[in-house]
Amino acid sequence: MLAMFVLAALVASVAAAKDKRTFAVLHHYGNGPLTTCRLDPIVSPGGPSAHVHTVMGASNFGPNVTGESLRQSSCTTAKPKADLSAYWFPTLYFRDPDTGLLEQVKFFYMNVYYFFEPTDDDIKAFPLGLQIVSGNAQLRSAPSKSGAAQLDPSKGPVQPVQITCPRSGFNPPSWPANSDGSMAGIQDPNNQGSGIGFPFQDCDGYASPMRVDVHFPSCYDPSAGLTNYKNNMRFPTPAAGGKQNCPPGWIHVPHLFFETYWDTHALKPRFEKLIGKASPFVFANGDTTGFSAHADFISGWDEEELQHIIDTCDAGHAGLESCPGLKYGVNDGSSSCNIECPVDEQVDGKLEKLPGNNPLAGWGLGGGDVVAPVPSSPVASQPPVVETKSTSTSKSAAAVETELPSSSAAPAPSSNVAAPASSEKPSPSHAEGVATGSPSLQPQPTVVHGKTKTVWQTVTAWATATVYEGASGPAPTQVSKAGAQIADFKYVGCYKDSSSRVLNGKVLPNIGSVSNTACVNYCASKGFSVAATEYGGECFCGNSLTTADKLDESKCSMACKGQASETCGGDWALSVYTKGGAAPSVSKRSAHQHNHYMRHARIPSRHRR
């Protein structure tokens, strides 16, 4: 009888959750973010992203992370141990008005609200590996004439982001009165403390500095797929009784809301002369307006645990960690979960330019939204080569990816966003939105996983090359041979690699265009005794292999991207060089190896075995 009563009470609580919003906040713990890094495995998988992100969540975060690999993480910044998801957003920088130099604003903390909407739908846990992006990284113009968030797709373009500026008083206002967004942000008409765009006042509210707010869509289209972030999500629409429903056939998942806090108030003595006139802050993508606030999420939740939370928990601000019956338990906060960024570059300190060479654009610096940039290597290299993936000798049209989930989830880019017409030298019109007085900038096309994208960099020369399906470049004229020597390193053969990485002292360092010489020199400079190249454009360093399965030399026959006359490994095949030419030693991988998240790194277009 008691069991029946408990079951009836549980069913009633689930039904009630559909008639009113319930929620619980995801809190994080530890010393700072998981990492601050120029990676974005959703928009720019396989390598550096266009701009720096602050990352929270599970330790296996990396350039090719999936839901499955997140579930193998050894730690997470999230308090509930069942949440091994990844959460990231653009890093905030401060531009010193006296020197013009850029430095990171101290990241204060993050809250993630898990809202369970009143709805006629069944709210389901995120499917493992679901990728969601919200906001538009290319915006430099106001997304609307209102400073309010707008989450109802039936009322027009969704506007899911705001900036909140808690203050001890709002006279003068945080955003200039009657602003239309062309030279300043716009205040929310219903909230003096929030608006769109960076405020022109100091956010001095007690224990709550400037905050960036991002709402995520909560309707998932399974026919689009987990990784189709531009089309797989939309916001629900209003229904009778104050409910919000998803389209038929879509799955209603939790409504995420990111709050990221930045300690801007500590910098007040250095920007007091700007107060009321301008903002000294800039997102890592070069946006000086704040209109391009955005965020990303990949679910690594244990689905059963999250479903239990959805059905039974209304913990509110007490947090998800206080929900009853969590089978995985809670991180107690006595430790910290942090990882090293695999992109080897300086992202903090006094910087003359933003990592990724993102030009500043916004109010007074040149108007217009920008074309989605492509990540640039932190190491300068030779003039760019435009590669187009093709199955014939004809050049393909260029394709530019934008960090935009779908037309229903965020406003479309303005009409001045143009993709290059071909793989030839782009038109100068693509320089719209570049800061006045900056160096002459032109878009630099490059290939990332078979798609031509655009990197904004200073360039003086252009070249084109056709890359054929299944190959990394022109056929090599010289295959690596036993005894081939680079400094005091000698080639010792072709060895089998795997997703667990047989050479893992330094995985995929950013050395520019990869050649055997470049890889060996880099590894030697870091003190490693083994260097190897793979798949025509990847470099690995270490002192031993975890396995030593030798392959036929024909498996290491891909042309080096940095020296097409030589070979740099193959598909899951390493061209291995050792100091002195001795056969590589074998040692088993430590279960707690540093940078363990990189054990899953893999270019997505690579065939899996």
N, C-alpha and C positions, 0 to 999 in steps of 0.2 A: 504494500500500500504506500509506504514511504517512497519507494522508488518511483511509483507512478506519479506521486505528487511532485517530486523533483523534476521528472521529465516534463510534466505539464507546465511547471514554472519556467523551465528552460524554453519550451516552445513559445510560451507567452512573451518572454523577454525578446526572443528573436522577432516575433511578429511586431512587437512594439517598436523595435529598432527601425522598422520600415516606415513608421508614422512620424518619427522625429529624428533629427540628426543626433547621432552619438559620435564620440571621437576620443582619441587618445594620442598624446604627443610622444613622438620618438625622441628621446634624449640621447646625447652622446657623452662620452667620458674621455679622459686621457689628456695627454700633453699635445695640444694643437690638433690640426687636421691629420688625416691619414698621410697625405702628401700634398705638396703644391707642385704642379707638374704640367708641362705642355703635352698632355695626352687627352684624347677624346675617343674612346673605342666605339662610340656610336657613329659620329659624323666623320671621323678620320681614323678608321681602324688600321692597324698595322704599323703605325709610325707616329711621329710628332703631330700634334694638332696645330691649328693656326694660332692659338693663343693659350696662355696659361690658365689652368683651372685649379681651384681649391677642391680637394677631394675628401669625402668622408665615406666611412663604410668598411667593407671587407678587404683584407690584406692582399688578395690575389688580383686586385685592380691592376690593369696593364693594357697595352695597346690592342690586344685581341681577346679581351676577357669575354666570357659567356656566363650564362646562369650556372651551368655545370661547373665551370672552373671557380666561380665565386663560392660555390658550396664546398669547395675543398680548402677554403681559406683557413689559416691558423688563428686569426683573430679578427675583430671588427671594432670600430669606434662606437657602434650602436650598443646600447645597454642590453636589449634582449638578444641572447645568444643565437636565437633562431633566425635573426635578420642578418644575412650575409650579403645584403644588397650593396650597390655602389651609388653614391649621390655626389654630383659635382656641379660646379658653377664657376663663372669667370672670376678670377682674382681681382680685387680692387687695388688700384695704385693711386698714390698721391704725387701730384706734379708740383714741385716746389716753385712758388711764384718768383723767388729770387734767383734761383740757379737754373730752373727749367729741368732739373734732373728728376727722375722717377724712382719711387721706392714703394714697396708693398705697404698697404695699410694693415695693421695688426688684425688678424681674424680673431674675433671675440668668441663666438660660439654659434651653434646652429640648432634650431628646432625643426622637426618635420611633423606636421599635423597629419594624422590619419583620420579623415572625416568619412563617416559612413552615412550617406545621405538618406533622407526620407524618400522612399521610392517604391514603385510597384515591382521593381526587378529584384531578383536574388543577387545580393552583393557577394561576389566571389573573390577569393585570393588571387593575387597576381600570378599568372602562369610563370613558371621559372624561365628566366631569360628575357622577359618582356622589356623592351626598350621604349622609353618615353622621353620626348624632348618638348619643352614648353618655352615660349618666348622666341624672339627673332634676333639673332646675333648680328644681322646686317643693318638693323635700324640705326639711323642717325637723325631721323626726323620724327616728329611726334606721331605716334600710332593713332591718336584720336584727338579731338578738340576738348575732350573731358579728361580730367585727371583721375577719374574713377576706374577701377577694374570693371570689366564687362565680360561675364562668363556665360551669357545666354546666346547661343548661336542663332536663335530665332530673331534676335534684335540686331543682327548685323555682325561684322567682324568681331571676333573674340579678342579682348585685350586682357591678358592674364597676369600682368606684372605691375608692381608699384614699388615706390621707395617710401619708407616710413621714417620720419624724422621727429622723434620724441623731443620736446623742448619744455623748459620751465615756463615759457609763455610764448604766445604766438603773435605778438605785436612788436615788430612788423611780421608779416606772414613769411613762411618758409619759401614759398614760391611767389614771384612777383605777381601782383594783382593784374588781372586781365591778360595774362600771358596767353599767346596762341601757340606756344611751343617752338616758334621760329628762332628765338634768342634766349629762351629760358624754359624750365619745366612748367608744369601745370598742376595746380593744387586740386585735390579731390574736393568737389563742391560739398560733400557730406562729411568731410573729416579734415580738420586743420592740420593734422599731423601726417597726412599721406598725400601722395601725388605721383605723377609720372615725371621722370627726369630727376637729375640731382638737385637737391635744394640749394639755395643760395645763403642759407643760415647755418650756424653751428648747431648740431643735434646734441643738446646737453641734458636731455632727460635722464633722470636718475637710473643708473645701472642699465641703460638701454640706448646705446649710440645709434648711428645710422643703420637702417635695416633694409635689406633687399628682399622683397616678397614675390614669390612665384607660385601661381596656382597651376596644377596639372590636370589635364582632361582625364575623365574616369570611365569612358566608354571605349572598350577594346573590340575591334573588328577581327575576329579570328581568321577570316578569309584573307586579310591583308598580311598577317603573319607577325611574329614576335619582333622581327628586326626592321620591318618597313616603317620606320619612325615617322616618315612624312605623311603616311596615310592610315596608320593603324589605330589612331586615337581621335576622339572628339569629345567635346563637353556635352553633358546631358541637356535635354530640353525640359522646360516646365510642364508639369501635368497637373491634373485635378488634385485638390487637397494639399497644395504646397509641395508636391513631390517632384522629383526630377528623374526622368526615365531615359534609358538608352534606346536607340533604334532596334527594331526586331532583329534577332539573330546576333546582336552584339552582346558582349559580356560586361556587366557593371562591376567595376573594380573600385577599391578605395580611392577617394579623392585626396591626393597629396597636396600639401601646401608647405613650401620651403620658407623658413625665416632664417636669413643669414645676417649676423650682426658684425659690424666692423667698427673698430675703435677710432673713429674719426675725431672725436672730441679731444683726444690726447694731442692732436696736431694743431689745435686752434691757435696757439701762439705763432705758428708759422704761416697761417693764412688769414689772420685777422683783417688785413687790409683788403681782402677780397669779399668779406662778409657783406651780403646784400647786393653784390655786384656780379659775382661769378662763382663758379665752383672749381676747386683745385683737384677734383677727383676724376679718375678715368678708369674704365674697365680695361682688362688685359687685351681686349680686341681693338683698342685704340679709340673707343667711344667716350667722348668727353661730355655727352649729354645725359647718359644713363638710360636712354630709351631702349637700349639693346639688352637689358637684363634678361637672362635666360638660365635654364638649368636642365640637367639630364639625370636619368635614373635607369638602372638595370636591376631587375628584381633578382635577388638571391635568397628570398625567403623560403623557409620550409613551409610549403603550402598548407599543410595540415595545421601547423601552429598559427599561421595568420588567419586561416578560416575560423579557428577557435576564438581568436581575438575579435574578429568581425561579428561573430554570432553571440558572444557572451560579455564583451568588455565595453564599458563606458567610463574609462578611468579619467578622461579629461586631462587636465594639466598635471595630474599625478604621474602620468606617463605610462607607456606600454609596459614598462618593467613592473608595474604594480598590478597588471591584469592577473586574475587568479588562474591557476592551473597551467602555468607555462612549463611544458615538459622539458625544454632545453635549459631553463633557468636564466639567470641574469648576470651580466658582468658587474662585479662589485666596485669597479673603479679604482682598484688598488694598483693597477698597471696602466700601460698605455699601448695603443696599437698604432704604429707608425712605420712607413716603408720609405725606401730611397727611390727617388724618381729616376727612371732609366734614361731619360733625355739629359745628356751631359751638358748643361749650360747654366749660366747664372740667371736666376729669376728674382733675386732680392739684392739689397744694397743700393747704392747710388748708380742708377742706370741712365745712360744717354738716350736709349731707345728701348721700347718694349721687346721682350723676348718674342721671336718670330718676326721682328721688324715690322710690326703693325703701326702704320702712320696714325697720328692723332687726327681725328675728324669730328666735327660738331660745330657748335655755336662759334661763329667768328673764325673758324678754321677751314671753311669750305663745307658747303651743304650737300645734302643728298645721301641716300643710303648707299651701301657699298656692295660690290660683288663679293661673294663668299671667298675668302682667301684660302690658299692651300698652305699647309704647314711647310715652313722652310727649315732646313737642317741648321742646327746651331753652329755647325762648322762650315765656313765659306768654302765653295768649290768652284770648279771651272764654269764658263758660261753655260747657261741651261740648254739642255737638249729636249726638244719636244717629242715625246713618244706617243704614238697613237696605236691602240690595240686594234688589230684588224685580222681578217682571214684572207685578205687579198692585198694587192699592192696599193690600193687607194687609201688616201688619208681619211680618217673619220672626223666628224664634226666634234668640236669641243663640248664638254659637258661640265657645268659648274654646279657643285652641290651647295645647298644652303642649309643652315641649321634652323629648320623650320618644320614643325611636325605635320601640319596639314592646313588647308584653307579654312577648316572649321575651328582650328585650335589657335590660330594667330592670324593677324592681318597679313595680307600679301605684301611683298616688297613693292616699293613704288616703281613707277614706270622707268625711272632712270637706272634700274639695275639691268645690265645687259650682259649676256654671255658672249664670249668670243665666238666669232662666226666660223672659224676654222682653226687648224693647228698652225697656221702661218702666224707671222708677227701680228699681234692684236692691234686694233685701232686705238689711237690715243684717247678716244672718248671713254675708255674704261678707267681712266684715272680720276673720274668724278668722285668727289668725297675725300680727296687727299688734302692734307693740311696745307694752307697757303704758307709759302716760305720754306717748305720742306724740300729735300733733294728731289730732283726729277725722278719720278717713280712711274714705272710701267708694269703691267701685269706680267708675271713670269709663268707661262704654262709649264706644268710638269705632270707626270702620270703617277697616280696613286691607285693601285689595283685596277689598272686597265682603263681608268677614266682620266681624261685631261682636265685638270683644274687650274686655278690661277693663284699664284703667289705674288704679293706686292713686294717687289724688291727693286733696287737700282740695278739696271741691266744695260749692257752696251752691245751685246752680240746675241744673235739668235741662230738656231740651227734646227733642222727637222730630221727625224728618222722614223721609219715605219717599223713597228714591232709586230711580229706575227703571233697568232694564238699558239700558246704552248711553248713559246721561247722567250728569253729575256733580252734578246738583242741580236745583232748580226752574228753569224756563225764565227767562232774563234778560229784563228789561223794557227794557234799554238796551244796544244793541250799541256797542262801541267805534267811534268815528268819527274820520276824519282830522282832525287839528288838536286833538283832545281833549288837555287839558293837565293835568299833575300837577307842581306846582312849576315848574321850568324844563325839564321833559321833555315832549315832545309825542308823541302817537301817530302812527306813520308807516306802519302797515299790517300785514297778515297775511303772514308769511313761513314757508316750508317748513323744518321741522327734520328731522333724521335721527339714526340711532343713533350717528353720529360727532360729534353736537352742533355745530350751527353757531354757537352762542353759548356759549363755554366758559370765560370768566374765573372765574366762580363758578357751579357746577352744583348745583341743588337745595339752596340754603341753607335752614336750618330757621328760618323766620320766623313760624311759627304758621299761622293760617288765611290762605291766600293771597288777596290782592286786587291789582289793578293799583297802587293807592297804596302798599300795604305793600311790594311788590316794588321799585317805583321808589325809594322812600325808602331801602330797604336798599342797593340797588345804588349809589345816589348817596352814601350814607354810607361806602361802601368805595372811592369814587373812580372808579367806572365811569361811562362815558358812554352806555351802552346797557343797557336793562332789558327783559325780556320775560316774559310769562306763557304757560303752556301747559297744556292738558288740564284746565283748571278749577282746578288746585291746585298748579302747579309754577312756580318762579321761576328765572330765569337772568340772569346779569350778564356784561358784557364791554365791550370797546371797539370791536369790529368783528365781523362775521359771516364765517365761512369760505366760505359761499355765500350768495347773495341772490336766491333764487327766490321771487317774490311770488305769493301765492295770492289767490283770490277771498275777499272778506270773509266769505262764508258758511262758510268752513272754520274761522274763529275765532269760534265761536258758543257755546262752553261757558260756563255760568254760573260765576262765581268762587265758590270755596268760602267766601271771607271777605267777599264782597259779592255776593249772588245776583242783584242787579239789573244787574250788569255782566258783560261777557264777558272770559274769560281764556284766549284761544287755543282750540285744539282738538286733535284727534288728530294728532300730529306737525305741529302748526301753532302758530306763535308770534305773539302780539300784541306788537308791538315798539314801544318808546318810546325816543327818542333825546334827548340833551341839546340843546336849541335847535331840535329838529325837523328836522334835516338827514337826508337818506337815509343809512342805515347804510353805513359803508365795509366793504370786503371785504378780508380778508387770509387767507392760507393758514395752516393749523394747523402749528405746529412739531412735528416728529417726536418731540421729547422734552418735550412740554408738561408742566408741573407738574400733578399730579392727573390724569395721563393715564388712570388706571384708570376715571375717571368717564365716559370717552367711551362706555362700554357701559351706563351707568345707564339703566334703563328700568323703569317700572312693569310687572310681568309680565302684568297683565290687559289691557294695551294691545294693540290689534290691530297686527300687524306688516305692513309693506308690502313 
